[in-house]
Amino acid sequence: MKTLIVGGIVVTMDPAIGDLDRGDVLVENGKITQVAERIEAPDAEVIDASDRIVMPGFVDNHRHGWQTAFRGAGADWTFPEWAVAMHGTVKPHYQPEDVYLGTLLGRLEALHAGVTTMLDWYHVAQGPAHEDAAIAALRDIPARSLFCLGAGWGSADSVDDAIRRVHADLAGGDLVSLVWGLRGPEDTGMDAVARELKLAAELGLRTSLHTGSDGTQRPIADLHEHGLLRDTTTFVHGNGISDEELRMLADAGSSLSISPDVELKMGFGDPLTGRALAAGLRPTLSVDDVPSVGGDMFSTMRTAFAVQRGLDGGLNSRDLLEFITVDAAASCGFDARTGSLTPGKDADIILLRTDDITVFPVTDAAGTIVSAGHPGLVDTVLVAGRVVKRDGTLLDVDLPTLKTRLIASRDRIAAAGVPLDGTWRPQPPK
């Protein structure tokens, strides 16, 4: 049960260890046990990391996997158009099999692109069979996943019973765990938010909440005034909230997940990356939804980096890598388990090619990953020490069959009135 990764450029994301121009990583029983320039382990399976960057796997703490079948359909949509399309038109036709396939292919895509930990923000909300289908998909993928169970879009219905049921189902599991997707006071009222946070604390669950402001609302300040900010809550997007509210989040120890591509394309406003840092808050990054944007963290980093540098010249490439490794792991409550190549942590590790012509020669590893990285570089992936992708290919996955099933799912739903030729512009209510 030993694996020795040999001879790579090692980007540990652990400041106490630093980076190694040439280094080895020893994995035993799923854990990282040693990181050094040279390691002797004659009884270990060897992974040759020559011409590779060795680093912790990426963490995406906000993605709606169930929508994967409609990839690219929303490239031109605004946020109101997306809401009408996905929640008003498409979602009512989803059967459990559709949820399973979208979630499965979405999680596989993320794993293929180096995302070893992903929070799947579920808001299909059509009953226990749909929930179980999403969970089954995540369990069928050998990756670290958080099932974020929320109610339907804009729904004020209680999800307490569903949370208790799924919590009991996932209790004691290793790779798949539960997070509560809160709706917020605008949908449920402040008393309901307080009650749900209380139950989440009793069950030991982290929470996630979409939020934002047009400049007239103060959603974070309202929660603060009611004593409802928690260090176990990740707030998603947040565009338009004030600097004062960002400081409230920082003081509470809350997390912020920024989805820069979606936020810019759908009209949310500028991502909060720089303002969050100035307020003392470590931002994290997420993809959000693939009908509208690409599903890899490389492009997400690049957008966040370019936008913030254009706004104020801030950030450096190391910041971006921290956002999607150590900072995002902490936002999931996994900072002791993953996010850096630290002895004692689980061996969630990716190897990125450095001999690919799109990045060769690699002069600065962090700079190359952020400025020029792409999923085609992801050569090898380990989750908890298990090799799940090798030589650029996911292992033990029947992709042809899954692709055929996903196309059939998409086409059946689309037959209900969803054009797939790029002409569909959903009409929000006026």
C-alpha positions in Angstrom: 0.0 0.0 0.0 2.9 2.3 -0.7 3.2 4.6 -3.7 6.3 6.7 -4.4 5.9 9.7 -6.8 9.4 10.3 -8.1 11.2 13.2 -9.7 8.6 15.9 -10.3 8.4 19.6 -9.7 6.6 19.5 -6.4 4.3 22.4 -5.6 3.2 21.5 -2.0 1.0 24.6 -1.1 2.4 24.1 2.4 4.5 27.1 3.4 6.5 25.1 5.9 7.7 22.7 3.2 7.8 25.0 0.1 8.3 23.9 -3.4 10.9 21.5 -4.8 12.5 21.9 -8.2 13.0 18.1 -8.1 11.2 16.1 -5.4 9.5 12.9 -4.3 6.2 12.2 -2.5 5.6 9.0 -0.5 2.1 7.8 0.0 1.2 5.0 2.5 -2.3 3.7 3.1 -3.9 6.6 1.4 -1.9 9.3 3.3 1.0 11.4 2.4 3.9 10.4 4.7 6.9 12.2 3.3 7.8 14.9 0.9 11.5 15.4 0.2 14.1 15.9 -2.5 14.9 12.2 -2.4 13.0 9.4 -0.7 14.0 5.7 -0.5 11.1 3.3 -0.5 12.2 0.1 -2.4 8.9 -1.7 -1.7 6.7 1.1 -3.1 4.9 1.2 -6.5 6.7 4.0 -8.4 5.0 6.8 -10.4 7.5 8.5 -12.6 6.9 12.3 -12.3 9.6 13.3 -14.7 8.3 16.2 -16.8 5.4 16.6 -14.4 4.3 19.1 -11.8 3.1 17.3 -8.6 0.6 19.3 -6.6 -2.6 18.9 -4.5 -5.8 18.3 -6.3 -8.1 21.2 -7.0 -11.2 21.9 -4.8 -14.4 23.3 -6.4 -16.8 24.3 -3.7 -19.9 25.2 -5.8 -21.1 23.4 -8.9 -24.5 22.3 -10.1 -23.7 18.9 -11.7 -27.3 18.0 -12.6 -27.2 20.5 -15.5 -24.3 18.9 -17.3 -26.5 17.5 -20.2 -27.2 21.0 -21.4 -23.5 22.1 -21.7 -23.1 25.2 -23.8 -26.9 25.8 -24.2 -26.7 28.9 -22.0 -23.5 30.5 -23.3 -25.5 33.6 -24.3 -28.0 33.6 -21.4 -28.3 36.3 -18.8 -29.1 35.2 -15.2 -32.9 35.7 -15.6 -32.8 33.7 -18.8 -30.8 30.9 -17.1 -33.3 30.7 -14.3 -36.3 30.4 -16.7 -34.5 27.9 -18.8 -33.0 25.5 -16.2 -35.5 25.8 -13.4 -38.7 26.8 -15.2 -38.4 24.8 -18.4 -35.9 22.0 -18.1 -36.0 20.9 -14.5 -39.7 19.8 -14.4 -38.9 17.1 -16.9 -36.0 15.6 -15.0 -36.4 12.0 -13.9 -34.0 10.4 -11.3 -32.1 8.8 -14.2 -31.5 12.3 -15.7 -30.2 13.6 -12.3 -27.9 10.6 -12.0 -26.4 10.9 -15.5 -25.9 14.7 -15.3 -24.3 14.4 -11.8 -22.1 11.5 -12.8 -20.8 13.0 -16.0 -20.3 16.4 -14.3 -18.3 14.8 -11.5 -16.2 12.8 -13.9 -15.5 15.9 -15.9 -14.3 17.7 -12.8 -12.1 14.7 -11.8 -10.7 14.5 -15.3 -9.7 18.1 -15.0 -7.9 17.6 -11.6 -10.8 18.4 -9.2 -10.3 15.9 -6.4 -12.8 17.6 -4.1 -16.1 19.0 -5.4 -19.2 20.4 -3.7 -22.2 19.4 -5.8 -24.9 22.1 -5.2 -28.2 20.2 -5.8 -31.4 22.1 -6.3 -33.4 19.9 -8.5 -35.6 19.1 -5.4 -38.2 16.8 -6.9 -38.3 14.2 -4.1 -36.2 11.4 -2.5 -35.7 9.4 -5.7 -34.0 12.4 -7.3 -31.8 13.0 -4.2 -30.8 9.4 -4.1 -29.9 9.4 -7.8 -27.5 12.3 -7.3 -26.0 10.6 -4.3 -25.6 7.4 -6.2 -23.8 9.2 -8.9 -21.3 10.8 -6.5 -20.8 7.4 -4.8 -20.0 5.9 -8.2 -17.1 8.3 -8.7 -13.8 7.6 -6.7 -13.5 11.2 -5.7 -14.1 13.4 -2.7 -17.6 14.9 -3.0 -19.9 17.0 -0.9 -23.6 16.6 -1.7 -25.1 20.0 -1.0 -28.8 19.4 -0.6 -31.0 22.4 -1.1 -34.7 23.1 -1.9 -36.0 24.0 -5.3 -35.3 27.4 -6.8 -37.2 30.1 -4.8 -38.9 27.5 -2.7 -39.9 28.1 0.9 -40.7 24.4 1.6 -39.0 22.8 4.5 -36.2 20.4 3.7 -35.6 19.3 7.3 -36.9 15.8 6.7 -34.8 15.3 3.6 -31.7 16.6 5.4 -32.3 14.1 8.2 -32.9 11.3 5.8 -29.8 11.9 3.7 -27.7 12.7 6.8 -28.5 9.2 8.1 -27.7 7.7 4.8 -24.3 9.3 4.4 -23.2 9.1 8.1 -19.9 7.3 8.4 -19.1 7.6 4.7 -15.6 8.5 3.6 -15.6 10.2 0.2 -19.2 11.5 0.0 -20.5 13.8 2.8 -23.5 16.1 3.2 -23.7 19.9 3.2 -27.0 21.9 3.7 -27.8 24.3 0.8 -29.7 27.1 2.5 -32.1 29.3 0.6 -31.8 32.6 2.5 -34.2 34.9 4.3 -35.7 36.3 1.0 -37.2 32.9 0.3 -37.9 31.5 3.8 -37.8 34.4 6.3 -35.1 34.9 9.0 -36.8 32.6 11.5 -36.5 29.7 9.1 -32.8 30.5 8.4 -32.2 30.5 12.2 -34.0 27.2 12.6 -32.1 25.5 9.7 -28.8 26.8 11.0 -29.6 25.3 14.4 -30.5 21.9 13.0 -27.3 22.0 10.8 -25.2 22.6 13.9 -26.9 19.8 15.7 -26.2 17.4 12.8 -22.6 18.8 12.4 -23.3 20.0 8.9 -21.6 22.9 7.0 -23.9 25.1 5.0 -23.8 27.0 1.7 -25.9 30.0 0.6 -26.2 32.0 -2.6 -26.3 35.7 -2.0 -25.8 39.1 -3.6 -27.2 42.6 -3.7 -28.2 45.3 -6.2 -26.9 47.9 -3.8 -30.2 48.4 -2.0 -30.3 45.2 0.0 -27.9 44.3 2.8 -28.3 40.5 3.1 -25.1 39.9 5.1 -25.8 42.8 7.5 -29.3 41.4 8.0 -28.0 38.0 8.9 -25.3 39.6 11.1 -27.9 41.6 13.0 -29.8 38.4 13.7 -26.7 36.6 14.9 -26.8 34.2 12.0 -23.3 34.4 10.5 -21.3 31.2 11.0 -17.8 30.0 10.4 -19.3 26.9 8.8 -21.2 28.8 6.0 -19.9 29.4 2.5 -21.5 32.4 0.8 -21.7 32.0 -3.0 -21.2 35.0 -5.4 -22.0 37.9 -3.1 -21.7 40.4 -5.9 -22.9 43.9 -4.9 -22.5 43.4 -1.1 -20.7 46.2 0.7 -17.1 46.3 2.0 -18.6 46.5 5.5 -20.5 43.2 4.9 -17.4 41.5 3.6 -15.7 42.5 6.9 -18.6 40.9 8.7 -18.0 37.7 6.9 -14.3 37.8 7.7 -15.0 38.5 11.4 -17.4 35.6 11.5 -14.9 33.2 9.8 -17.3 32.6 6.9 -16.1 31.6 3.4 -16.8 33.2 0.1 -17.0 31.3 -3.2 -16.6 33.3 -6.4 -17.6 32.0 -9.8 -16.0 34.7 -12.0 -17.0 33.4 -15.4 -20.7 33.1 -14.6 -20.8 36.3 -12.6 -19.3 38.3 -15.5 -21.3 36.7 -18.3 -24.7 36.6 -16.6 -24.5 40.2 -15.3 -23.9 39.7 -11.6 -21.2 42.4 -11.5 -17.5 42.3 -10.9 -16.2 39.3 -8.9 -15.3 40.2 -5.3 -11.8 38.8 -5.3 -9.8 41.9 -4.5 -12.4 43.5 -2.2 -12.7 40.2 -0.2 -8.9 40.1 0.3 -8.9 43.8 1.4 -11.6 42.9 4.0 -9.5 40.1 5.4 -11.4 37.3 3.7 -9.7 34.5 1.8 -11.9 34.0 -1.3 -12.3 30.6 -3.0 -13.2 29.9 -6.6 -15.9 27.7 -8.3 -17.3 26.8 -11.7 -21.0 27.1 -11.0 -22.8 25.7 -14.1 -21.6 24.2 -17.4 -24.5 25.2 -19.6 -22.9 28.7 -19.4 -19.2 28.2 -18.8 -16.3 25.7 -19.0 -16.1 23.1 -16.3 -12.4 23.4 -15.3 -10.6 25.3 -12.6 -7.8 26.5 -14.9 -10.1 28.8 -16.8 -11.8 29.9 -13.6 -8.4 30.9 -12.1 -7.4 32.7 -15.3 -10.6 34.8 -15.4 -10.4 35.7 -11.7 -6.7 36.7 -12.2 -7.2 38.7 -15.3 -10.2 40.6 -14.0 -8.6 41.6 -10.7 -5.3 42.6 -12.3 -7.3 44.7 -14.7 -9.2 46.4 -11.8 -6.4 47.2 -9.5 -3.2 45.3 -10.5 -3.6 43.0 -7.4 -3.1 39.3 -7.0 -0.3 37.0 -8.0 -0.4 33.4 -9.4 0.3 31.9 -6.0 -2.9 33.5 -4.7 -5.0 31.8 -7.3 -3.5 28.4 -6.5 -4.2 29.0 -2.8 -7.8 29.9 -3.6 -8.5 26.5 -5.2 -6.4 24.3 -2.9 -5.8 25.2 0.8 -8.4 28.0 1.0 -11.2 26.0 -0.7 -10.3 22.9 1.4 -10.8 25.0 4.5 -14.2 26.3 3.2 -15.3 22.6 3.0 -14.0 21.8 6.5 -11.3 19.6 5.0 -8.2 21.7 5.7 -6.8 18.9 7.9 -7.4 16.3 5.2 -6.6 17.9 1.8 -5.5 21.0 0.0 -1.7 20.7 0.4 1.0 18.0 0.1 1.5 17.9 3.8 2.5 14.6 5.6 -0.6 13.3 7.4 -3.1 14.6 4.9 -4.9 12.3 2.5 -3.1 11.8 -0.8 -5.3 13.9 -3.1 -2.6 14.6 -5.7 -2.5 15.6 -9.4 0.3 15.4 -11.9 0.4 18.0 -14.7 2.4 17.6 -17.8 5.3 20.0 -18.3 6.4 18.6 -21.7 3.2 19.6 -23.5 4.0 22.2 -26.1 1.4 24.5 -24.7 3.3 25.0 -21.5 6.9 24.0 -22.4 9.3 25.2 -21.0 8.0 25.5 -17.5 10.1 28.3 -16.0 7.8 29.1 -13.1 5.4 26.3 -12.0 2.8 28.4 -10.3 2.8 31.1 -13.0 2.5 28.4 -15.8 -0.4 26.6 -14.1 -2.4 29.9 -13.7 -1.5 31.6 -17.0 -1.4 28.7 -19.4 -2.8 25.6 -17.6 -5.7 23.5 -19.1 -7.3 20.1 -18.5 -5.2 18.5 -21.2 -2.2 18.7 -18.8 -3.8 16.6 -16.2 -1.9 13.3 -16.6 -2.4 11.5 -13.3 -4.9 11.9 -10.4 -4.9 10.2 -7.0 -7.7 10.5 -4.5 -6.9 9.2 -1.0 -3.9 7.5 -2.5 -5.9 5.6 -5.2 -4.9 6.3 -8.8 -8.1 7.2 -10.6 -6.5 8.7 -13.8 -3.3 7.5 -15.4 -1.6 8.7 -18.6 -4.4 11.1 -19.3 -7.2 8.5 -19.0 -9.8 8.0 -16.3 -9.6 4.4 -15.0 -12.5 1.9 -14.8 -15.0 4.2 -16.6 -17.1 3.2 -19.5 -17.3 6.6 -21.1 -18.9 5.6 -24.5 -21.9 4.0 -22.7 -22.3 7.0 -20.3 -22.1 9.4 -23.2 -24.8 7.6 -25.1 -27.1 7.6 -22.1 -26.5 11.3 -21.4 -27.4 12.2 -25.0 -30.6 10.2 -24.8 -31.4 11.9 -21.5 -30.8 15.4 -22.9 -32.8 14.7 -26.1 -35.8 13.3 -24.2 -35.9 16.4 -22.0 -35.3 18.8 -25.0 -38.2 17.2 -26.9 -40.5 19.0 -24.3 -39.6 22.3 -26.0 -35.9 23.1 -25.6 -34.2 24.0 -28.9 -30.6 22.7 -29.1 -29.5 24.8 -32.1 -28.3 27.9 -30.1 -31.4 29.9 -31.0 -33.2 29.5 -27.6 -33.4 32.7 -25.6 -35.7 32.0 -22.6 -38.1 34.9 -21.8 -38.1 35.9 -18.2 -41.4 37.3 -16.8 -41.7 41.1 -17.2 
